[in-house]
């Protein structure tokens, strides 16, 4: 039987250097010539089973260390070079594998430097947020993706686009859909655009929600989508075809820096237009006020989803028909922020949304339930919040359901205008984020504040590992 051959020269060199041995000394102990050991360390000769056993017996070397794969280090390096700062530096993964194999100590050093860079970046962001709360401006220059630029635009301005709302309301009036907007939109698309709408099974369109085929003039929708999601996709396409100049005019006013950013922003504006078409401003605002902003009642009245109603409520800022200035955020069950926004811009300085005490995080334990809280942030700001999970596209038998959680909030001063303000709710004592919160004795604290030293007293144990002075 042929011997198993392992090329592990850099790892042998690391063992030798760690023991402060010369090639001659190690070769003598292993019973081979120094020149042969030199070839092994340069990966020009393999390590045979006999040499592996000799290394293990003479130097007590762990055989797994010599035979181990470098996939772990390579995967971590791949994550480092996926950072926008380094994106495009490497043409493929082969160089990463070579670095991890040939220079494991250098690879480890790169990983440590990157972790330190990320930690310092996070601390600077946290301190910038703290300074902004105190009225001090602090600009950080960082590499941003187009999606980051678009998020900044949408999250820091009032979520109301008058031109799009007016165009959507006029389009809705022309359609005169009565109680069947889907049928009215399909008829308009067929009659005015020669476009047919078809629903395809999952196996025919496994990775897409929607596809517009310009050659056959058909709009394909995935059967994964619920009826209200299918309605939104149709409304997005119809809006883009009915008043394209309005989208262009709105995009031009955003001063986005790249074509990719404009494309992402156009998609967000199309979603806005779809909601405006599904829930025309005047009718929706009037009903919302009368229903005292009951989201379940509104979604039943307009035949839309909870998420669509929540998004529409954040846009009720027409000067002659103002609604409550709601803000909104959505996360997944890993805590990733998917979006945030609101009528007056998301109040990050006062609210943040990263506190583990918020109902948006506990909503995952009660899927489909509406959770209402009165949240008191350290510093005095108080908010009324409504949280609920959202179900993603229909999953197959062997697929995991995509579930996210959405939080809709407003200043507690508006609580009396909503049905949710009627409940006698004890305050939830929260913070903007653990790294910026100085609330002591918090059972939910996950990180120490950047503004205080840790309370390292051997005689006293606090409620968390991050108690501070």
C-alpha positions as CSV (number, residue, x, y, z in Angstrom):
1,X,0.0,0.0,0.0
2,X,1.3,3.4,-0.9
3,X,2.2,5.7,2.0
4,X,0.0,8.7,2.8
5,X,1.9,11.9,1.8
6,X,1.3,15.2,3.6
7,X,2.9,18.5,2.5
8,X,3.1,20.5,5.7
9,X,6.4,22.3,5.4
10,X,5.4,25.6,7.0
11,X,3.9,23.8,10.0
12,X,7.1,21.8,10.5
13,X,9.1,25.1,10.2
14,X,6.8,26.6,12.8
15,X,7.4,23.7,15.2
16,X,11.2,23.9,14.7
17,X,11.3,27.7,15.2
18,X,9.1,27.3,18.3
19,X,11.7,25.0,19.8
20,X,14.6,27.2,18.7
21,X,16.3,24.4,16.8
22,X,18.5,24.6,13.7
23,X,17.7,22.4,10.7
24,X,20.8,20.4,11.4
25,X,19.7,19.6,15.0
26,X,16.1,18.6,14.1
27,X,17.3,16.5,11.1
28,X,19.7,14.6,13.4
29,X,17.0,13.9,15.9
30,X,14.6,12.7,13.1
31,X,17.3,10.6,11.4
32,X,17.3,12.4,8.1
33,X,19.7,14.8,6.4
34,X,19.5,18.6,6.8
35,X,19.0,19.0,3.1
36,X,16.0,16.6,3.1
37,X,14.5,18.6,6.0
38,X,15.1,21.8,4.1
39,X,13.1,20.3,1.1
40,X,10.3,19.2,3.5
41,X,10.0,22.7,4.9
42,X,9.8,24.2,1.4
43,X,7.0,21.7,0.5
44,X,9.2,20.0,-2.0
45,X,9.1,16.7,-0.2
46,X,6.2,15.2,1.7
47,X,5.9,14.1,5.3
48,X,5.5,10.4,5.4
49,X,3.7,8.5,8.1
50,X,7.1,7.4,9.6
51,X,8.2,11.0,9.8
52,X,4.9,12.0,11.4
53,X,5.3,9.4,14.1
54,X,8.9,10.4,14.6
55,X,7.9,14.0,15.1
56,X,5.2,13.0,17.5
57,X,7.5,10.8,19.6
58,X,10.6,13.1,19.7
59,X,9.0,16.5,20.0
60,X,5.5,15.6,21.4
61,X,3.9,17.3,18.4
62,X,0.1,16.9,18.0
63,X,-0.4,15.0,14.7
64,X,-3.7,16.9,14.1
65,X,-1.6,20.1,14.1
66,X,0.5,18.8,11.3
67,X,-2.3,17.2,9.3
68,X,-4.9,19.9,10.1
69,X,-6.6,21.8,7.3
70,X,-6.2,25.5,6.8
71,X,-9.9,26.0,5.9
72,X,-10.7,27.7,9.2
73,X,-8.0,30.3,8.8
74,X,-8.8,30.7,5.1
75,X,-12.4,31.3,5.9
76,X,-11.6,33.9,8.5
77,X,-9.2,35.6,6.0
78,X,-12.0,35.5,3.4
79,X,-14.2,37.4,5.8
80,X,-11.5,40.0,6.3
81,X,-11.0,40.6,2.6
82,X,-14.7,40.8,2.1
83,X,-14.7,44.1,4.0
84,X,-15.4,47.1,1.7
85,X,-12.0,48.5,2.6
86,X,-10.3,45.5,1.0
87,X,-12.9,44.3,-1.5
88,X,-11.3,43.7,-4.9
89,X,-7.8,43.3,-3.6
90,X,-7.7,39.5,-4.3
91,X,-8.9,37.9,-7.5
92,X,-9.9,34.6,-5.8
93,X,-9.5,32.4,-2.7
94,X,-6.3,30.7,-3.8
95,X,-4.0,33.4,-2.4
96,X,-5.8,33.2,1.0
97,X,-5.3,29.5,1.2
98,X,-1.6,30.0,0.3
99,X,-1.2,32.6,3.0
100,X,-3.0,30.4,5.6
101,X,-0.8,27.4,4.6
102,X,2.6,29.0,4.1
103,X,2.5,31.7,6.8
104,X,0.0,30.7,9.5
105,X,1.5,33.1,12.0
106,X,1.2,36.0,9.6
107,X,-2.4,35.0,8.9
108,X,-3.1,35.0,12.6
109,X,-1.5,38.5,12.9
110,X,-3.8,39.7,10.0
111,X,-6.8,38.4,11.8
112,X,-5.8,40.0,15.1
113,X,-5.2,43.4,13.4
114,X,-8.6,43.2,11.7
115,X,-10.4,42.4,14.9
116,X,-8.7,45.3,16.6
117,X,-9.7,47.6,13.6
118,X,-13.3,46.5,13.8
119,X,-13.4,47.0,17.6
120,X,-11.9,50.5,17.3
121,X,-14.4,51.3,14.5
122,X,-17.3,50.2,16.7
123,X,-16.0,52.2,19.6
124,X,-15.7,55.3,17.5
125,X,-19.2,54.9,16.2
126,X,-20.5,54.5,19.7
127,X,-18.7,57.6,20.9
128,X,-19.9,59.5,17.9
129,X,-23.5,58.6,18.8
130,X,-22.8,59.7,22.4
131,X,-21.4,63.0,21.2
132,X,-24.3,63.6,18.9
133,X,-26.7,63.2,21.9
134,X,-24.8,66.0,23.6
135,X,-25.1,68.2,20.5
136,X,-21.5,67.8,19.3
137,X,-21.1,66.9,15.6
138,X,-18.4,64.3,14.8
139,X,-18.0,63.1,11.3
140,X,-16.3,59.7,10.7
141,X,-14.9,58.9,7.3
142,X,-15.5,55.2,6.5
143,X,-15.9,53.1,3.4
144,X,-19.5,52.7,2.6
145,X,-21.5,50.6,0.2
146,X,-24.2,52.0,-2.0
147,X,-26.9,50.4,0.2
148,X,-25.4,52.4,3.2
149,X,-25.6,55.6,1.3
150,X,-29.3,54.9,0.4
151,X,-30.1,54.0,4.0
152,X,-28.6,57.2,5.2
153,X,-30.8,59.2,2.8
154,X,-34.0,57.4,3.6
155,X,-33.4,57.1,7.4
156,X,-32.6,60.8,8.0
157,X,-35.4,62.5,6.1
158,X,-39.1,62.7,6.5
159,X,-40.6,59.5,5.0
160,X,-43.0,61.4,2.8
161,X,-42.6,62.0,-0.9
162,X,-45.4,64.4,-2.0
163,X,-44.9,64.0,-5.8
164,X,-45.1,60.2,-5.6
165,X,-48.0,60.2,-3.2
166,X,-50.0,62.7,-5.4
167,X,-49.2,60.6,-8.6
168,X,-50.2,57.4,-6.9
169,X,-53.5,58.9,-5.6
170,X,-54.4,60.2,-9.1
171,X,-53.5,56.8,-10.6
172,X,-55.8,55.1,-8.1
173,X,-58.6,57.4,-8.9
174,X,-58.2,56.6,-12.7
175,X,-58.3,52.9,-12.0
176,X,-61.5,53.2,-9.9
177,X,-60.7,49.7,-8.5
178,X,-63.7,49.5,-6.1
179,X,-62.9,46.5,-3.8
180,X,-60.5,44.6,-6.2
181,X,-57.3,46.5,-6.8
182,X,-55.5,43.4,-8.1
183,X,-58.0,42.9,-10.9
184,X,-57.9,46.7,-11.8
185,X,-54.1,46.7,-12.0
186,X,-54.0,43.5,-14.1
187,X,-56.6,45.0,-16.4
188,X,-54.7,48.3,-16.8
189,X,-51.4,46.5,-17.4
190,X,-52.9,44.3,-20.1
191,X,-54.9,47.1,-21.7
192,X,-52.4,50.0,-21.5
193,X,-49.0,48.2,-21.5
194,X,-49.8,44.9,-23.2
195,X,-48.4,43.2,-20.1
196,X,-49.8,39.9,-18.7
197,X,-49.4,38.9,-15.1
198,X,-48.7,35.2,-14.3
199,X,-47.9,33.3,-11.2
200,X,-45.2,30.6,-11.4
201,X,-44.6,27.6,-9.2
202,X,-41.5,27.6,-7.0
203,X,-39.6,25.0,-9.1
204,X,-40.0,27.3,-12.2
205,X,-38.7,30.4,-10.4
206,X,-36.9,29.2,-7.2
207,X,-34.8,32.2,-6.4
208,X,-36.9,35.2,-7.5
209,X,-40.0,37.0,-6.2
210,X,-40.8,38.7,-9.5
211,X,-39.4,38.8,-13.0
212,X,-40.5,41.2,-15.8
213,X,-39.9,39.6,-19.2
214,X,-39.8,42.4,-21.7
215,X,-39.6,40.0,-24.7
216,X,-42.8,38.1,-24.0
217,X,-44.4,41.1,-22.1
218,X,-45.2,39.1,-19.0
219,X,-44.8,39.8,-15.3
220,X,-44.0,36.6,-13.5
221,X,-44.7,36.3,-9.7
222,X,-43.6,33.6,-7.4
223,X,-46.2,31.4,-5.7
224,X,-44.1,31.9,-2.6
225,X,-45.6,35.3,-2.1
226,X,-48.8,35.9,-0.1
227,X,-51.7,37.7,-1.9
228,X,-50.8,41.0,-0.3
229,X,-47.2,40.6,-1.3
230,X,-48.2,39.8,-4.9
231,X,-50.4,42.9,-4.9
232,X,-47.4,45.0,-3.8
233,X,-45.2,43.6,-6.6
234,X,-47.9,44.3,-9.2
235,X,-48.4,47.8,-7.8
236,X,-44.7,48.5,-7.9
237,X,-44.5,47.5,-11.6
238,X,-47.6,49.5,-12.5
239,X,-46.4,52.6,-10.7
240,X,-43.0,52.4,-12.4
241,X,-44.8,52.3,-15.8
242,X,-47.6,54.8,-15.0
243,X,-45.4,57.7,-13.8
244,X,-41.7,57.1,-14.4
245,X,-40.8,60.8,-14.6
246,X,-41.9,61.3,-11.0
247,X,-39.4,58.6,-9.9
248,X,-36.6,60.3,-11.9
249,X,-37.4,63.7,-10.5
250,X,-37.4,62.4,-6.9
251,X,-34.1,60.5,-7.5
252,X,-32.4,63.6,-8.9
253,X,-33.2,65.4,-5.7
254,X,-31.4,62.9,-3.6
255,X,-27.9,63.6,-5.0
256,X,-26.8,59.9,-4.9
257,X,-23.2,59.3,-5.8
258,X,-23.5,56.2,-8.0
259,X,-25.7,54.4,-10.5
260,X,-25.9,51.4,-8.1
261,X,-27.2,53.7,-5.3
262,X,-29.8,55.2,-7.7
263,X,-31.0,51.7,-8.6
264,X,-31.4,50.7,-4.9
265,X,-33.2,54.0,-4.2
266,X,-35.5,53.6,-7.2
267,X,-36.6,50.2,-5.8
268,X,-37.3,51.8,-2.4
269,X,-39.3,54.5,-4.1
270,X,-41.3,51.9,-6.0
271,X,-42.2,50.2,-2.7
272,X,-43.3,53.6,-1.4
273,X,-45.4,54.2,-4.5
274,X,-47.0,50.7,-4.2
275,X,-48.1,51.4,-0.6
276,X,-49.4,54.8,-1.7
277,X,-51.4,53.1,-4.4
278,X,-52.7,50.3,-2.2
279,X,-53.6,52.8,0.7
280,X,-54.3,56.2,-0.9
281,X,-53.3,59.0,1.4
282,X,-56.6,60.7,2.2
283,X,-58.6,57.5,2.6
284,X,-55.9,55.9,4.7
285,X,-55.3,58.9,6.9
286,X,-59.0,59.4,7.6
287,X,-59.5,55.7,8.5
288,X,-56.3,55.6,10.6
289,X,-57.5,58.5,12.7
290,X,-60.9,57.1,13.2
291,X,-59.6,53.6,14.0
292,X,-57.0,55.2,16.4
293,X,-54.2,53.6,14.4
294,X,-55.2,50.0,15.1
295,X,-52.9,48.2,12.8
296,X,-55.0,45.0,12.6
297,X,-58.2,46.9,11.8
298,X,-56.4,48.9,9.1
299,X,-54.9,45.9,7.4
300,X,-58.3,44.2,7.3
301,X,-59.9,47.4,6.0
302,X,-57.4,47.8,3.1
303,X,-56.7,44.1,2.6
304,X,-52.9,44.5,3.1
305,X,-50.4,43.0,5.6
306,X,-49.3,44.2,9.0
307,X,-45.9,45.2,7.6
308,X,-47.5,47.2,4.8
309,X,-49.8,49.1,7.2
310,X,-46.8,49.8,9.5
311,X,-44.7,51.2,6.6
312,X,-47.6,53.4,5.5
313,X,-48.2,54.8,8.9
314,X,-44.6,56.2,8.9
315,X,-45.4,58.3,5.8
316,X,-48.5,60.2,7.1
317,X,-46.8,63.6,7.0
318,X,-48.7,65.6,4.4
319,X,-48.8,69.2,5.8
320,X,-52.6,69.6,5.5
321,X,-53.3,66.1,6.9
322,X,-50.6,65.2,9.4
323,X,-50.6,61.8,11.2
324,X,-48.7,60.7,14.2
325,X,-44.9,60.8,13.5
326,X,-44.2,57.1,13.7
327,X,-40.8,55.5,13.3
328,X,-40.1,51.9,12.3
329,X,-37.3,49.3,12.5
330,X,-37.0,45.7,11.4
331,X,-34.5,43.1,12.5
332,X,-33.9,39.4,12.0
333,X,-33.6,36.8,14.7
334,X,-29.8,37.2,14.7
335,X,-30.2,40.9,15.6
336,X,-29.2,42.3,12.1
337,X,-30.9,45.6,11.4
338,X,-32.7,45.3,8.0
339,X,-34.2,48.7,7.9
340,X,-35.3,51.7,9.9
341,X,-37.0,54.9,9.2
342,X,-39.8,57.2,10.1
343,X,-41.8,60.3,9.5
344,X,-39.2,62.6,11.2
345,X,-36.2,60.4,10.7
346,X,-35.4,57.5,13.1
347,X,-34.6,59.0,16.5
348,X,-31.3,57.2,16.9
349,X,-29.9,59.7,19.4
350,X,-32.8,59.2,21.8
351,X,-34.1,55.7,21.0
352,X,-31.4,53.6,19.2
353,X,-33.3,50.4,19.1
354,X,-30.5,48.1,20.1
355,X,-31.5,47.5,23.7
356,X,-32.2,43.8,24.4
357,X,-35.2,44.8,26.6
358,X,-37.2,46.0,23.6
359,X,-40.2,43.9,22.6
360,X,-38.8,43.6,19.1
361,X,-36.3,41.1,20.4
362,X,-38.7,39.1,22.5
363,X,-41.3,39.0,19.7
364,X,-39.5,36.0,18.2
365,X,-40.7,33.9,21.2
366,X,-44.3,34.8,20.5
367,X,-44.7,34.7,16.7
368,X,-47.7,36.6,15.4
369,X,-48.5,38.3,18.7
370,X,-48.7,42.1,19.0
371,X,-46.6,43.3,21.9
372,X,-47.1,46.8,23.2
373,X,-44.7,48.6,25.6
374,X,-44.1,51.9,27.1
375,X,-40.3,52.3,26.9
376,X,-38.4,54.8,29.1
377,X,-34.9,55.5,27.8
378,X,-32.2,56.5,30.2
379,X,-32.2,60.3,30.0
380,X,-35.9,60.9,30.1
381,X,-37.3,60.1,26.6
382,X,-40.3,57.8,26.6
383,X,-41.9,56.0,23.6
384,X,-44.9,53.8,22.9
385,X,-43.8,50.8,20.8
386,X,-45.7,48.1,19.0
387,X,-43.8,45.0,18.0
388,X,-44.7,41.9,16.0
389,X,-43.0,39.1,14.0
390,X,-43.4,39.0,10.2
391,X,-43.4,35.9,8.1
392,X,-41.3,35.9,4.9
393,X,-42.1,34.2,1.6
394,X,-43.7,30.7,1.8
395,X,-41.0,28.1,2.6
396,X,-41.0,24.5,1.3
397,X,-40.9,21.4,3.5
398,X,-37.1,21.3,3.9
399,X,-36.6,25.1,4.0
400,X,-36.5,27.3,7.1
401,X,-39.1,29.9,7.4
402,X,-37.7,33.5,7.2
403,X,-39.1,35.3,10.2
404,X,-38.2,38.9,11.1
405,X,-39.6,41.3,13.7
406,X,-40.9,44.8,13.2
407,X,-41.2,47.6,15.8
408,X,-43.4,50.7,15.2
409,X,-42.9,53.5,17.7
410,X,-43.8,57.1,18.5
411,X,-43.3,59.5,21.3
412,X,-45.4,58.7,24.3
413,X,-47.1,62.1,24.0
414,X,-49.1,60.6,21.1
415,X,-50.1,57.5,23.0
416,X,-53.6,58.8,23.8
417,X,-54.4,59.0,20.0
418,X,-53.9,55.3,19.6
419,X,-55.7,52.2,20.8
420,X,-52.4,51.0,22.3
421,X,-52.2,53.9,24.7
422,X,-55.3,52.7,26.5
423,X,-53.5,49.9,28.3
424,X,-52.0,50.6,31.7
425,X,-48.4,49.6,30.9
426,X,-45.5,49.6,33.4
427,X,-42.5,51.4,32.0
428,X,-39.7,49.3,30.4
429,X,-36.5,50.8,31.6
430,X,-34.2,50.6,28.5
431,X,-31.3,52.4,26.8
432,X,-30.1,53.3,23.3
433,X,-27.5,50.5,23.3
434,X,-25.5,48.7,25.9
435,X,-22.3,50.4,24.9
436,X,-23.9,53.8,25.4
437,X,-26.1,53.0,28.4
438,X,-25.0,53.8,31.9
439,X,-28.1,52.2,33.6
440,X,-26.8,50.3,36.6
441,X,-28.0,46.9,37.8
442,X,-29.4,45.9,34.4
443,X,-30.0,42.1,34.1
444,X,-29.9,42.3,30.3
445,X,-26.6,44.1,29.8
446,X,-24.6,42.4,27.1
447,X,-21.6,44.8,26.8
448,X,-19.9,47.4,29.0
449,X,-20.4,51.1,28.4
450,X,-17.6,52.8,26.6
451,X,-17.8,55.8,29.0
452,X,-17.1,53.9,32.2
453,X,-14.3,51.6,33.6
454,X,-15.3,48.1,34.6
455,X,-15.9,47.6,38.3
456,X,-13.2,44.9,38.9
457,X,-13.7,44.4,42.6
458,X,-12.8,40.8,43.8
459,X,-15.0,41.3,46.9
460,X,-18.1,42.3,45.1
461,X,-20.0,40.5,42.3
462,X,-22.7,42.4,40.4
463,X,-25.6,41.3,38.3
464,X,-23.6,41.0,35.1
465,X,-20.0,40.4,34.0
466,X,-20.0,44.0,32.7
467,X,-20.7,45.9,35.9
468,X,-18.9,49.3,35.9
469,X,-17.8,52.0,38.3
